[in-house]
Amino acid sequence: MLLALDLNDARPLHEQVAGAIRRAIGEGSYAPGERLPPARDLARALGINPNTVLRALRDLRDEGLLEFRRGRGVSVAGRADGRALLVQRARELLEEAKKHGYRREDLITILEDLP
């Protein structure tokens, strides 16, 4: 799993990690039943604290995307539905818009003007 974090992103790191994993599941990089790398390995690869990764994994478990099994690690429970993936991307778009000085209302107007 190749994840990358944006250090300029204002969102907390655990939300960025959860979003990246959610995206990977939604795009089919991980199939239902497939195991994820251990949290320590993910944390080491990202250069962050393992507790941050664990928090992201717990959030995804609470959403129903991941299953925790004692002795077997963390595996994908199901594929992210289209809405979950769309919500994640909308959040990212909103954060990007805020970086450029746009408000939520401005973004809504831009979206409404699209063909």
C-alpha positions in Angstrom: 0.0 0.0 0.0 1.5 3.3 -1.1 0.2 6.1 1.0 1.3 9.7 1.0 0.5 12.5 3.4 0.4 16.2 2.6 2.2 18.0 5.3 0.6 21.3 4.2 -2.9 19.7 4.7 -4.7 21.3 7.7 -6.6 18.1 8.5 -5.3 16.0 11.4 -2.9 13.2 10.3 -5.3 10.4 11.3 -7.9 11.8 9.0 -5.4 11.9 6.2 -4.4 8.3 6.8 -8.0 7.2 7.0 -8.8 9.0 3.8 -5.9 7.5 1.9 -6.9 4.0 3.1 -10.6 4.6 2.2 -9.5 5.8 -1.2 -7.4 2.7 -1.8 -10.3 0.4 -0.8 -12.7 2.4 -2.9 -10.5 2.3 -6.0 -10.0 -1.5 -5.6 -6.4 -1.6 -4.4 -7.6 -3.8 -1.6 -10.3 -6.4 -2.0 -12.7 -7.5 0.7 -11.0 -10.0 3.0 -7.5 -8.8 2.1 -5.2 -7.9 5.0 -3.6 -4.5 5.4 0.0 -4.1 6.5 0.6 -3.9 10.3 0.0 -0.4 11.8 3.6 -0.2 12.8 4.8 -0.8 9.3 2.4 1.8 7.9 3.5 4.3 10.6 7.2 3.7 9.8 6.6 4.1 6.1 4.7 7.4 6.6 7.1 8.7 9.3 4.3 9.1 11.9 3.4 7.7 15.3 1.8 4.2 15.2 -1.0 5.5 17.5 -2.0 7.9 14.7 -2.3 5.0 12.3 -4.2 3.0 14.8 -6.7 5.8 15.3 -7.3 6.0 11.6 -7.8 2.2 11.4 -10.3 2.4 14.3 -12.2 5.1 12.5 -12.4 2.9 9.4 -13.5 -0.1 11.6 -16.3 2.1 13.0 -17.4 2.9 9.5 -17.6 -0.8 8.7 -14.7 -0.8 6.2 -12.2 -2.8 8.3 -12.3 -5.8 10.6 -9.9 -6.3 13.5 -9.2 -10.0 14.2 -7.0 -11.0 17.1 -3.9 -12.8 15.7 -4.9 -12.1 12.1 -4.5 -8.4 11.9 -6.7 -5.9 10.1 -8.5 -6.8 6.9 -10.9 -5.1 4.6 -14.5 -5.8 5.5 -16.1 -4.5 2.4 -15.6 -2.1 -0.5 -16.1 1.6 0.2 -19.4 2.5 -1.4 -19.5 5.3 -3.9 -21.0 7.7 -1.5 -18.2 7.2 1.1 -15.5 7.7 -1.5 -17.4 10.8 -2.9 -17.7 12.3 0.6 -14.0 11.8 1.1 -13.1 13.5 -2.1 -15.6 16.3 -1.4 -13.8 16.9 1.9 -10.5 17.1 0.2 -11.9 19.5 -2.4 -13.4 21.7 0.3 -10.0 21.8 2.1 -8.3 22.7 -1.1 -10.8 25.5 -1.8 -10.2 26.9 1.7 -6.5 27.0 1.0 -7.3 29.3 -2.0 -9.6 31.5 0.0 -12.9 30.1 -1.2 -15.8 29.4 1.2 -18.1 26.4 1.1 -20.8 28.6 -0.5 -18.4 29.6 -3.2 -17.6 26.0 -3.9 -21.3 25.1 -4.1 -21.8 27.9 -6.6 -19.0 26.6 -8.7 -20.4 23.1 -8.7 -23.9 24.4 -9.6 -22.5 26.2 -12.5 -20.9 23.1 -14.0 -22.7 21.6 -17.0 
